[in-house]
Amino acid sequence: MVERHLGKITSAEFGQVNGHEFLIGLQLEFHFDGGGVGDGGKYTVNLNEKAWEKTDEALGDYLVQQMKFLDRILKDAKCRTVSQLKGKPVEVTVENRMFKDFRILTEVL
């Protein structure tokens, strides 16, 4: 079942995942009426060499894609840094009680 919730970003960090230093990227948590959810590592990348057996070019392409995503999110939220995302209004999509996606509510900023 797909659910959409209006809420806010309660935590926004960019860096290594605590306890999993081979993962790096954007880490977000959201709160909405009736609960909250984390991004589940959707916006992190595994820098372990075995995870990228194809080529360094594939990893580079993926990282560029992730940075473009981050740039769009910051622009939508009218922020310059990841830490400024905290408190921004969002619509969070949850499917089967698992985080699926989110969008910044640009219409209320």
C-alpha positions in Angstrom: 0.0 0.0 0.0 1.3 3.4 -1.0 0.8 6.3 1.4 1.8 10.0 1.2 2.4 12.1 4.2 3.0 15.8 4.7 5.8 16.4 7.2 9.2 17.9 7.8 12.9 16.9 7.5 14.0 16.2 11.0 17.6 15.2 10.3 19.8 15.9 7.3 23.5 14.8 7.1 26.1 14.1 4.5 29.0 11.8 5.3 29.8 8.3 6.3 27.1 6.1 7.8 27.8 5.5 11.5 29.0 1.9 11.9 29.2 1.4 8.2 32.1 3.6 7.1 32.2 2.1 3.6 28.8 3.9 3.0 28.8 7.6 2.3 26.2 10.0 1.1 23.0 11.9 2.1 21.1 10.6 5.1 17.6 12.0 5.8 15.0 11.4 8.5 11.4 12.7 8.2 8.6 13.2 10.7 4.9 13.4 9.9 1.6 13.0 11.8 1.4 9.5 13.0 5.1 8.7 12.7 8.3 9.1 10.9 10.8 7.4 8.6 14.4 7.4 7.6 15.6 7.2 4.0 17.0 3.6 4.6 20.3 4.5 2.9 18.7 5.3 -0.4 21.0 8.2 -1.0 24.2 6.6 0.1 26.8 4.7 -2.0 29.0 1.7 -1.1 32.6 2.7 -1.7 33.8 -0.8 -1.2 35.8 -1.8 -4.3 34.0 -5.1 -4.6 30.6 -3.2 -4.9 31.9 -1.5 -8.1 33.4 -4.3 -10.0 32.5 -2.7 -13.4 34.6 0.4 -13.7 35.6 3.6 -11.9 33.7 5.4 -14.7 30.4 3.7 -13.6 31.1 4.9 -10.0 31.9 8.4 -11.2 28.7 8.5 -13.3 26.7 7.4 -10.2 28.3 10.0 -8.0 27.7 12.8 -10.5 24.0 11.6 -10.6 23.8 11.8 -6.8 25.4 15.3 -6.7 22.9 16.5 -9.3 20.1 15.1 -7.2 21.4 16.8 -4.1 21.8 20.1 -6.0 18.1 19.9 -7.1 17.0 19.2 -3.5 19.0 22.1 -2.1 17.6 24.5 -4.8 14.0 23.3 -4.2 14.4 23.9 -0.5 16.2 27.2 -1.1 19.2 26.0 0.9 22.9 26.2 0.4 24.0 23.4 2.8 22.6 20.0 3.8 22.2 21.0 7.4 19.8 23.8 6.3 17.4 21.1 5.0 16.3 20.4 8.6 12.7 21.7 9.2 11.9 22.0 5.5 8.4 20.8 4.5 8.1 17.6 2.5 5.7 15.1 1.1 7.0 11.6 1.9 6.0 8.5 0.0 5.9 5.3 2.0 5.2 1.9 0.4 4.4 -1.1 2.6 5.7 0.9 5.6 9.1 1.5 3.9 10.5 4.8 2.7 10.1 5.2 -1.1 10.7 8.8 -2.0 10.1 12.4 -1.0 9.8 15.9 -2.5 10.3 19.3 -1.1 7.0 21.2 -0.9 8.2 24.1 -3.0 4.7 25.6 -3.2 4.8 26.5 0.5 8.4 27.9 0.7 
